[in-house]
Amino acid sequence: VWPGPLPSASPVFISPSPQAENLLYRLQENFQALTEKLTLRNILFGTREMGERINDLEKRVADLMTEAGVENSNEELRV
């Protein structure tokens, strides 16, 4: 908590030291790399999950076709 009223003067901008600039730059690089990894992981997980759902759907369609007496190969289902 600030001990008193906030100063009414214009804000003063202080140049960061080279060490602080370097630290901020490295943090930004690490954050960007982490963001890219998480995005890629989400894309890969989504693709794998979608593939599993498609495989499940193909199996269910094939089962229904068998029950209905329709004979098609898996190759024909993928068209």
Gaussian input, Z-matrix of N, CA and C with variables (Angstrom, degrees):
# hf/3-21g

backbone

0 1
 N
 C     1     B1
 C     2     B2     1     A1
 N     3     B3     2     A2     1     D1
 C     4     B4     3     A3     2     D2
 C     5     B5     4     A4     3     D3
 N     6     B6     5     A5     4     D4
 C     7     B7     6     A6     5     D5
 C     8     B8     7     A7     6     D6
 N     9     B9     8     A8     7     D7
 C    10    B10     9     A9     8     D8
 C    11    B11    10    A10     9     D9
 N    12    B12    11    A11    10    D10
 C    13    B13    12    A12    11    D11
 C    14    B14    13    A13    12    D12
 N    15    B15    14    A14    13    D13
 C    16    B16    15    A15    14    D14
 C    17    B17    16    A16    15    D15
 N    18    B18    17    A17    16    D16
 C    19    B19    18    A18    17    D17
 C    20    B20    19    A19    18    D18
 N    21    B21    20    A20    19    D19
 C    22    B22    21    A21    20    D20
 C    23    B23    22    A22    21    D21
 N    24    B24    23    A23    22    D22
 C    25    B25    24    A24    23    D23
 C    26    B26    25    A25    24    D24
 N    27    B27    26    A26    25    D25
 C    28    B28    27    A27    26    D26
 C    29    B29    28    A28    27    D27
 N    30    B30    29    A29    28    D28
 C    31    B31    30    A30    29    D29
 C    32    B32    31    A31    30    D30
 N    33    B33    32    A32    31    D31
 C    34    B34    33    A33    32    D32
 C    35    B35    34    A34    33    D33
 N    36    B36    35    A35    34    D34
 C    37    B37    36    A36    35    D35
 C    38    B38    37    A37    36    D36
 N    39    B39    38    A38    37    D37
 C    40    B40    39    A39    38    D38
 C    41    B41    40    A40    39    D39
 N    42    B42    41    A41    40    D40
 C    43    B43    42    A42    41    D41
 C    44    B44    43    A43    42    D42
 N    45    B45    44    A44    43    D43
 C    46    B46    45    A45    44    D44
 C    47    B47    46    A46    45    D45
 N    48    B48    47    A47    46    D46
 C    49    B49    48    A48    47    D47
 C    50    B50    49    A49    48    D48
 N    51    B51    50    A50    49    D49
 C    52    B52    51    A51    50    D50
 C    53    B53    52    A52    51    D51
 N    54    B54    53    A53    52    D52
 C    55    B55    54    A54    53    D53
 C    56    B56    55    A55    54    D54
 N    57    B57    56    A56    55    D55
 C    58    B58    57    A57    56    D56
 C    59    B59    58    A58    57    D57
 N    60    B60    59    A59    58    D58
 C    61    B61    60    A60    59    D59
 C    62    B62    61    A61    60    D60
 N    63    B63    62    A62    61    D61
 C    64    B64    63    A63    62    D62
 C    65    B65    64    A64    63    D63
 N    66    B66    65    A65    64    D64
 C    67    B67    66    A66    65    D65
 C    68    B68    67    A67    66    D66
 N    69    B69    68    A68    67    D67
 C    70    B70    69    A69    68    D68
 C    71    B71    70    A70    69    D69
 N    72    B72    71    A71    70    D70
 C    73    B73    72    A72    71    D71
 C    74    B74    73    A73    72    D72
 N    75    B75    74    A74    73    D73
 C    76    B76    75    A75    74    D74
 C    77    B77    76    A76    75    D75
 N    78    B78    77    A77    76    D76
 C    79    B79    78    A78    77    D77
 C    80    B80    79    A79    78    D78
 N    81    B81    80    A80    79    D79
 C    82    B82    81    A81    80    D80
 C    83    B83    82    A82    81    D81
 N    84    B84    83    A83    82    D82
 C    85    B85    84    A84    83    D83
 C    86    B86    85    A85    84    D84
 N    87    B87    86    A86    85    D85
 C    88    B88    87    A87    86    D86
 C    89    B89    88    A88    87    D87
 N    90    B90    89    A89    88    D88
 C    91    B91    90    A90    89    D89
 C    92    B92    91    A91    90    D90
 N    93    B93    92    A92    91    D91
 C    94    B94    93    A93    92    D92
 C    95    B95    94    A94    93    D93
 N    96    B96    95    A95    94    D94
 C    97    B97    96    A96    95    D95
 C    98    B98    97    A97    96    D96
 N    99    B99    98    A98    97    D97
 C   100   B100    99    A99    98    D98
 C   101   B101   100   A100    99    D99
 N   102   B102   101   A101   100   D100
 C   103   B103   102   A102   101   D101
 C   104   B104   103   A103   102   D102
 N   105   B105   104   A104   103   D103
 C   106   B106   105   A105   104   D104
 C   107   B107   106   A106   105   D105
 N   108   B108   107   A107   106   D106
 C   109   B109   108   A108   107   D107
 C   110   B110   109   A109   108   D108
 N   111   B111   110   A110   109   D109
 C   112   B112   111   A111   110   D110
 C   113   B113   112   A112   111   D111
 N   114   B114   113   A113   112   D112
 C   115   B115   114   A114   113   D113
 C   116   B116   115   A115   114   D114
 N   117   B117   116   A116   115   D115
 C   118   B118   117   A117   116   D116
 C   119   B119   118   A118   117   D117
 N   120   B120   119   A119   118   D118
 C   121   B121   120   A120   119   D119
 C   122   B122   121   A121   120   D120
 N   123   B123   122   A122   121   D121
 C   124   B124   123   A123   122   D122
 C   125   B125   124   A124   123   D123
 N   126   B126   125   A125   124   D124
 C   127   B127   126   A126   125   D125
 C   128   B128   127   A127   126   D126
 N   129   B129   128   A128   127   D127
 C   130   B130   129   A129   128   D128
 C   131   B131   130   A130   129   D129
 N   132   B132   131   A131   130   D130
 C   133   B133   132   A132   131   D131
 C   134   B134   133   A133   132   D132
 N   135   B135   134   A134   133   D133
 C   136   B136   135   A135   134   D134
 C   137   B137   136   A136   135   D135
 N   138   B138   137   A137   136   D136
 C   139   B139   138   A138   137   D137
 C   140   B140   139   A139   138   D138
 N   141   B141   140   A140   139   D139
 C   142   B142   141   A141   140   D140
 C   143   B143   142   A142   141   D141
 N   144   B144   143   A143   142   D142
 C   145   B145   144   A144   143   D143
 C   146   B146   145   A145   144   D144
 N   147   B147   146   A146   145   D145
 C   148   B148   147   A147   146   D146
 C   149   B149   148   A148   147   D147
 N   150   B150   149   A149   148   D148
 C   151   B151   150   A150   149   D149
 C   152   B152   151   A151   150   D150
 N   153   B153   152   A152   151   D151
 C   154   B154   153   A153   152   D152
 C   155   B155   154   A154   153   D153
 N   156   B156   155   A155   154   D154
 C   157   B157   156   A156   155   D155
 C   158   B158   157   A157   156   D156
 N   159   B159   158   A158   157   D157
 C   160   B160   159   A159   158   D158
 C   161   B161   160   A160   159   D159
 N   162   B162   161   A161   160   D160
 C   163   B163   162   A162   161   D161
 C   164   B164   163   A163   162   D162
 N   165   B165   164   A164   163   D163
 C   166   B166   165   A165   164   D164
 C   167   B167   166   A166   165   D165
 N   168   B168   167   A167   166   D166
 C   169   B169   168   A168   167   D167
 C   170   B170   169   A169   168   D168
 N   171   B171   170   A170   169   D169
 C   172   B172   171   A171   170   D170
 C   173   B173   172   A172   171   D171
 N   174   B174   173   A173   172   D172
 C   175   B175   174   A174   173   D173
 C   176   B176   175   A175   174   D174
 N   177   B177   176   A176   175   D175
 C   178   B178   177   A177   176   D176
 C   179   B179   178   A178   177   D177
 N   180   B180   179   A179   178   D178
 C   181   B181   180   A180   179   D179
 C   182   B182   181   A181   180   D180
 N   183   B183   182   A182   181   D181
 C   184   B184   183   A183   182   D182
 C   185   B185   184   A184   183   D183
 N   186   B186   185   A185   184   D184
 C   187   B187   186   A186   185   D185
 C   188   B188   187   A187   186   D186
 N   189   B189   188   A188   187   D187
 C   190   B190   189   A189   188   D188
 C   191   B191   190   A190   189   D189
 N   192   B192   191   A191   190   D190
 C   193   B193   192   A192   191   D191
 C   194   B194   193   A193   192   D192
 N   195   B195   194   A194   193   D193
 C   196   B196   195   A195   194   D194
 C   197   B197   196   A196   195   D195
 N   198   B198   197   A197   196   D196
 C   199   B199   198   A198   197   D197
 C   200   B200   199   A199   198   D198
 N   201   B201   200   A200   199   D199
 C   202   B202   201   A201   200   D200
 C   203   B203   202   A202   201   D201
 N   204   B204   203   A203   202   D202
 C   205   B205   204   A204   203   D203
 C   206   B206   205   A205   204   D204
 N   207   B207   206   A206   205   D205
 C   208   B208   207   A207   206   D206
 C   209   B209   208   A208   207   D207
 N   210   B210   209   A209   208   D208
 C   211   B211   210   A210   209   D209
 C   212   B212   211   A211   210   D210
 N   213   B213   212   A212   211   D211
 C   214   B214   213   A213   212   D212
 C   215   B215   214   A214   213   D213
 N   216   B216   215   A215   214   D214
 C   217   B217   216   A216   215   D215
 C   218   B218   217   A217   216   D216
 N   219   B219   218   A218   217   D217
 C   220   B220   219   A219   218   D218
 C   221   B221   220   A220   219   D219
 N   222   B222   221   A221   220   D220
 C   223   B223   222   A222   221   D221
 C   224   B224   223   A223   222   D222
 N   225   B225   224   A224   223   D223
 C   226   B226   225   A225   224   D224
 C   227   B227   226   A226   225   D225
 N   228   B228   227   A227   226   D226
 C   229   B229   228   A228   227   D227
 C   230   B230   229   A229   228   D228
 N   231   B231   230   A230   229   D229
 C   232   B232   231   A231   230   D230
 C   233   B233   232   A232   231   D231
 N   234   B234   233   A233   232   D232
 C   235   B235   234   A234   233   D233
 C   236   B236   235   A235   234   D234

   B1=1.4578
   B2=1.5202
   B3=1.3171
   B4=1.4594
   B5=1.5209
   B6=1.3354
   B7=1.4646
   B8=1.5322
   B9=1.2775
   B10=1.4596
   B11=1.5049
   B12=1.3251
   B13=1.4618
   B14=1.5236
   B15=1.3175
   B16=1.4620
   B17=1.5207
   B18=1.3157
   B19=1.4701
   B20=1.5257
   B21=1.3133
   B22=1.4595
   B23=1.5205
   B24=1.3086
   B25=1.4622
   B26=1.5205
   B27=1.3113
   B28=1.4606
   B29=1.5173
   B30=1.3335
   B31=1.4635
   B32=1.5182
   B33=1.2930
   B34=1.4575
   B35=1.5210
   B36=1.3136
   B37=1.4555
   B38=1.5176
   B39=1.3112
   B40=1.4571
   B41=1.5157
   B42=1.3213
   B43=1.4643
   B44=1.5212
   B45=1.3355
   B46=1.4639
   B47=1.5222
   B48=1.3080
   B49=1.4633
   B50=1.5276
   B51=1.3236
   B52=1.4773
   B53=1.5320
   B54=1.3399
   B55=1.4624
   B56=1.5313
   B57=1.3341
   B58=1.4642
   B59=1.5247
   B60=1.3263
   B61=1.4663
   B62=1.5186
   B63=1.3391
   B64=1.4642
   B65=1.5285
   B66=1.3216
   B67=1.4562
   B68=1.5277
   B69=1.3268
   B70=1.4606
   B71=1.5253
   B72=1.3286
   B73=1.4625
   B74=1.5289
   B75=1.3520
   B76=1.4681
   B77=1.5225
   B78=1.3323
   B79=1.4625
   B80=1.5219
   B81=1.3343
   B82=1.4649
   B83=1.5249
   B84=1.3372
   B85=1.4680
   B86=1.5299
   B87=1.3306
   B88=1.4683
   B89=1.5221
   B90=1.3212
   B91=1.4602
   B92=1.5239
   B93=1.3372
   B94=1.4618
   B95=1.5273
   B96=1.3288
   B97=1.4683
   B98=1.5250
   B99=1.3275
   B100=1.4591
   B101=1.5214
   B102=1.3230
   B103=1.4625
   B104=1.5247
   B105=1.3332
   B106=1.4658
   B107=1.5293
   B108=1.3368
   B109=1.4671
   B110=1.5217
   B111=1.3360
   B112=1.4648
   B113=1.5217
   B114=1.3278
   B115=1.4623
   B116=1.5200
   B117=1.3300
   B118=1.4624
   B119=1.5257
   B120=1.3318
   B121=1.4657
   B122=1.5255
   B123=1.3295
   B124=1.4669
   B125=1.5220
   B126=1.3323
   B127=1.4670
   B128=1.5262
   B129=1.3370
   B130=1.4642
   B131=1.5192
   B132=1.3336
   B133=1.4599
   B134=1.5190
   B135=1.3289
   B136=1.4603
   B137=1.5142
   B138=1.3284
   B139=1.4607
   B140=1.5254
   B141=1.3225
   B142=1.4689
   B143=1.5299
   B144=1.3250
   B145=1.4639
   B146=1.5253
   B147=1.3332
   B148=1.4653
   B149=1.5257
   B150=1.3354
   B151=1.4604
   B152=1.5196
   B153=1.3364
   B154=1.4641
   B155=1.5242
   B156=1.3207
   B157=1.4692
   B158=1.5270
   B159=1.3307
   B160=1.4706
   B161=1.5232
   B162=1.3329
   B163=1.4698
   B164=1.5216
   B165=1.3271
   B166=1.4648
   B167=1.5261
   B168=1.3207
   B169=1.4658
   B170=1.5281
   B171=1.3412
   B172=1.4649
   B173=1.5272
   B174=1.3378
   B175=1.4629
   B176=1.5271
   B177=1.3187
   B178=1.4692
   B179=1.5264
   B180=1.3330
   B181=1.4683
   B182=1.5234
   B183=1.3387
   B184=1.4665
   B185=1.5271
   B186=1.3370
   B187=1.4720
   B188=1.5253
   B189=1.3212
   B190=1.4675
   B191=1.5259
   B192=1.3439
   B193=1.4621
   B194=1.5259
   B195=1.3379
   B196=1.4607
   B197=1.5226
   B198=1.3312
   B199=1.4693
   B200=1.5276
   B201=1.3307
   B202=1.4671
   B203=1.5205
   B204=1.3308
   B205=1.4539
   B206=1.5124
   B207=1.3109
   B208=1.4673
   B209=1.5198
   B210=1.3234
   B211=1.4574
   B212=1.5193
   B213=1.3164
   B214=1.4704
   B215=1.5166
   B216=1.3047
   B217=1.4580
   B218=1.5244
   B219=1.3109
   B220=1.4654
   B221=1.5171
   B222=1.3367
   B223=1.4663
   B224=1.5170
   B225=1.3202
   B226=1.4625
   B227=1.5187
   B228=1.3254
   B229=1.4641
   B230=1.5234
   B231=1.3071
   B232=1.4616
   B233=1.5200
   B234=1.3180
   B235=1.4695
   B236=1.4943
   A1=107.87
   A2=115.99
   A3=122.58
   A4=108.66
   A5=119.12
   A6=120.81
   A7=114.50
   A8=118.62
   A9=119.34
   A10=110.43
   A11=116.30
   A12=119.06
   A13=111.00
   A14=115.22
   A15=119.84
   A16=109.31
   A17=117.82
   A18=119.86
   A19=110.07
   A20=116.24
   A21=120.39
   A22=112.10
   A23=117.41
   A24=120.88
   A25=109.77
   A26=115.54
   A27=121.20
   A28=109.55
   A29=116.82
   A30=118.61
   A31=111.02
   A32=114.72
   A33=121.44
   A34=107.41
   A35=116.32
   A36=120.94
   A37=108.68
   A38=114.79
   A39=120.82
   A40=107.77
   A41=115.68
   A42=120.65
   A43=109.41
   A44=116.92
   A45=118.19
   A46=110.59
   A47=115.30
   A48=120.04
   A49=108.90
   A50=117.17
   A51=119.54
   A52=112.13
   A53=116.91
   A54=119.81
   A55=110.33
   A56=116.04
   A57=119.81
   A58=110.33
   A59=117.08
   A60=120.53
   A61=110.53
   A62=116.56
   A63=121.14
   A64=110.35
   A65=116.84
   A66=120.74
   A67=110.83
   A68=117.22
   A69=120.89
   A70=111.06
   A71=117.11
   A72=121.42
   A73=110.21
   A74=116.50
   A75=120.19
   A76=111.33
   A77=116.95
   A78=120.11
   A79=110.97
   A80=115.95
   A81=120.06
   A82=110.58
   A83=117.39
   A84=120.86
   A85=111.06
   A86=116.58
   A87=120.45
   A88=111.27
   A89=117.18
   A90=120.80
   A91=110.36
   A92=116.79
   A93=121.09
   A94=110.69
   A95=117.26
   A96=120.88
   A97=110.66
   A98=117.26
   A99=120.94
   A100=110.97
   A101=116.69
   A102=121.12
   A103=110.52
   A104=117.17
   A105=121.09
   A106=111.06
   A107=117.50
   A108=120.47
   A109=111.15
   A110=116.30
   A111=119.61
   A112=111.22
   A113=116.66
   A114=120.53
   A115=110.00
   A116=117.04
   A117=121.22
   A118=110.67
   A119=116.79
   A120=120.29
   A121=110.54
   A122=117.02
   A123=120.47
   A124=111.28
   A125=117.13
   A126=120.74
   A127=109.85
   A128=116.54
   A129=120.11
   A130=111.08
   A131=117.67
   A132=120.66
   A133=110.06
   A134=116.81
   A135=121.11
   A136=111.57
   A137=117.14
   A138=121.56
   A139=110.36
   A140=116.40
   A141=120.21
   A142=110.20
   A143=116.42
   A144=120.21
   A145=110.59
   A146=117.33
   A147=120.77
   A148=109.74
   A149=117.68
   A150=120.91
   A151=111.88
   A152=116.27
   A153=120.02
   A154=110.87
   A155=116.93
   A156=120.37
   A157=111.24
   A158=116.68
   A159=120.18
   A160=109.79
   A161=116.79
   A162=119.94
   A163=111.09
   A164=116.86
   A165=121.13
   A166=110.78
   A167=116.65
   A168=121.10
   A169=110.70
   A170=117.52
   A171=120.76
   A172=110.79
   A173=116.61
   A174=120.04
   A175=110.33
   A176=116.97
   A177=119.73
   A178=111.51
   A179=116.91
   A180=120.14
   A181=109.56
   A182=117.02
   A183=120.46
   A184=110.60
   A185=116.79
   A186=120.19
   A187=111.11
   A188=116.90
   A189=120.66
   A190=111.38
   A191=116.22
   A192=119.88
   A193=110.36
   A194=116.62
   A195=120.31
   A196=110.00
   A197=115.85
   A198=119.62
   A199=111.41
   A200=116.31
   A201=120.35
   A202=111.75
   A203=117.75
   A204=120.96
   A205=113.54
   A206=117.93
   A207=121.75
   A208=107.32
   A209=116.43
   A210=121.11
   A211=109.90
   A212=117.31
   A213=123.40
   A214=107.83
   A215=115.66
   A216=119.06
   A217=108.94
   A218=115.96
   A219=120.48
   A220=111.29
   A221=117.35
   A222=120.58
   A223=110.65
   A224=117.53
   A225=120.67
   A226=111.14
   A227=117.56
   A228=120.75
   A229=111.64
   A230=118.25
   A231=121.89
   A232=113.04
   A233=118.41
   A234=121.30
   A235=110.99
   D1=134.20
   D2=178.90
   D3=-67.26
   D4=133.60
   D5=-173.40
   D6=-72.25
   D7=-13.01
   D8=-177.71
   D9=-154.58
   D10=-170.22
   D11=179.28
   D12=-64.93
   D13=149.40
   D14=178.47
   D15=-69.37
   D16=141.94
   D17=178.24
   D18=-64.04
   D19=143.21
   D20=-178.14
   D21=-91.22
   D22=-3.90
   D23=-179.13
   D24=-72.53
   D25=164.46
   D26=177.23
   D27=-59.87
   D28=147.63
   D29=179.11
   D30=-64.64
   D31=147.37
   D32=178.96
   D33=-103.89
   D34=127.67
   D35=179.02
   D36=-100.24
   D37=126.36
   D38=-179.56
   D39=-108.31
   D40=132.07
   D41=177.85
   D42=-68.52
   D43=131.02
   D44=177.55
   D45=-70.35
   D46=152.63
   D47=177.79
   D48=-69.42
   D49=160.77
   D50=177.11
   D51=-57.01
   D52=-35.69
   D53=178.91
   D54=-65.47
   D55=-41.55
   D56=179.10
   D57=-66.24
   D58=-41.72
   D59=177.82
   D60=-60.97
   D61=-43.43
   D62=179.44
   D63=-62.69
   D64=-43.58
   D65=179.10
   D66=-62.33
   D67=-45.51
   D68=178.89
   D69=-62.09
   D70=-40.54
   D71=179.02
   D72=-62.98
   D73=-45.17
   D74=179.97
   D75=-65.50
   D76=-39.25
   D77=176.65
   D78=-61.89
   D79=-42.10
   D80=179.14
   D81=-63.61
   D82=-43.57
   D83=178.04
   D84=-60.95
   D85=-45.85
   D86=-179.71
   D87=-64.48
   D88=-40.76
   D89=178.66
   D90=-63.32
   D91=-42.72
   D92=179.20
   D93=-63.45
   D94=-43.56
   D95=179.41
   D96=-63.50
   D97=-41.93
   D98=178.65
   D99=-64.39
   D100=-41.89
   D101=178.22
   D102=-60.34
   D103=-43.90
   D104=179.19
   D105=-63.97
   D106=-41.79
   D107=179.11
   D108=-63.47
   D109=-44.38
   D110=-179.70
   D111=-65.17
   D112=-39.76
   D113=178.29
   D114=-62.82
   D115=-46.08
   D116=179.09
   D117=-62.47
   D118=-42.52
   D119=179.43
   D120=-61.57
   D121=-41.98
   D122=178.88
   D123=-64.83
   D124=-39.26
   D125=178.53
   D126=-65.03
   D127=-46.92
   D128=-178.91
   D129=-64.52
   D130=-41.31
   D131=178.62
   D132=-63.83
   D133=-42.96
   D134=179.60
   D135=-63.55
   D136=-39.90
   D137=179.22
   D138=-65.80
   D139=-44.38
   D140=179.72
   D141=-63.93
   D142=-43.77
   D143=179.40
   D144=-63.27
   D145=-41.08
   D146=179.19
   D147=-64.31
   D148=-40.92
   D149=177.89
   D150=-61.33
   D151=-40.95
   D152=178.15
   D153=-64.26
   D154=-39.96
   D155=179.16
   D156=-66.48
   D157=-39.28
   D158=178.61
   D159=-64.90
   D160=-44.29
   D161=178.21
   D162=-60.29
   D163=-42.50
   D164=178.26
   D165=-63.15
   D166=-42.75
   D167=179.05
   D168=-63.14
   D169=-43.87
   D170=178.53
   D171=-60.07
   D172=-41.48
   D173=179.47
   D174=-64.51
   D175=-43.16
   D176=-179.60
   D177=-65.28
   D178=-39.96
   D179=177.86
   D180=-63.84
   D181=-43.74
   D182=179.15
   D183=-61.93
   D184=-41.17
   D185=177.89
   D186=-62.53
   D187=-44.15
   D188=179.08
   D189=-63.65
   D190=-39.30
   D191=179.34
   D192=-66.19
   D193=-37.90
   D194=177.53
   D195=-64.07
   D196=-44.32
   D197=177.88
   D198=-60.80
   D199=-34.52
   D200=-178.42
   D201=-83.05
   D202=-5.68
   D203=179.45
   D204=84.10
   D205=16.22
   D206=178.41
   D207=-96.58
   D208=130.60
   D209=-179.95
   D210=-107.76
   D211=112.67
   D212=174.02
   D213=-136.24
   D214=147.21
   D215=176.63
   D216=-83.48
   D217=164.87
   D218=177.24
   D219=-60.40
   D220=-31.86
   D221=179.78
   D222=-62.45
   D223=-39.72
   D224=-179.89
   D225=-69.71
   D226=-29.80
   D227=179.44
   D228=-69.80
   D229=-26.54
   D230=-175.33
   D231=-82.75
   D232=-6.27
   D233=-178.03
   D234=-72.22

